[in-house]
Amino acid sequence: MEELGIAEDELIDPAKARGYEFQETPEGTDVVSLEKRIGGFVVPSMNETLKDLRQETFRLYNGE
């Protein structure tokens, strides 16, 4: 991490890392714990956003 200017003591221990997502509901907002995998956190809202962007890009590229 030296090449990025990050000291070892500035890193988060992956075993202790937690992630949360805020999901809107008709009653307000729910805070949901994210699933953690070896490669990182699974963030459903990000996956949905990436899917939408991919579809929009495909439509623009194909002139739809």
N, C-alpha and C positions, 0 to 999 in steps of 0.2 A: 503493500500500500504506500510505500515511500514515494513512488513515482507520482502518486495522486496527492501527496502532501497530507496524508492521513496517518496519524500516530496509532500504534497498536492499542493504546488505552482509550481511543476514541471509537473503537468498533463495538458493535452490539454483539453479544454472544448469541449465535443463532439458536442455541438450545433455550435461551430465555426470551427470545423475540416473540411477540404476539401482534396480531393484526386484527383490526375491526372494520366493519363496514356499516354505514348508516343507511338504513332502508326506510323509505317513506311508506307509511300505511295510512289508511283512512283515519285512524285514531291518533296519528302523530308520527314519531320516528322510532324505529327499533334499532338497537345496537346489536350487531351479530358478529360473533367471533369467526375469523376466517380460518379455513383449513390450511394447514402448513404442510408442504411437501419438501422434498430434498431441494428442488429448484426455487422454492419461494412460496409465497402465499397464493391461494386460489381466490381471485376477486371477481365474483360473478358480474358485478356492474361494469368492470373494465372489459371483461370478455364480451359482454353485450354491446358495449360501445365500439369495440374493435370490429365486431361482426357488422354492425350498422355502417361503420366507415368503409369497410371492405365492399359491402353491397353498393353503397353510394358511389364509390370510386369505379366499380365495375360498370354501373349504369352510365356514369359520365364518360368513361373510356369508350363504351360501345354506342354512345349517342342516344341512349334511351331517355 
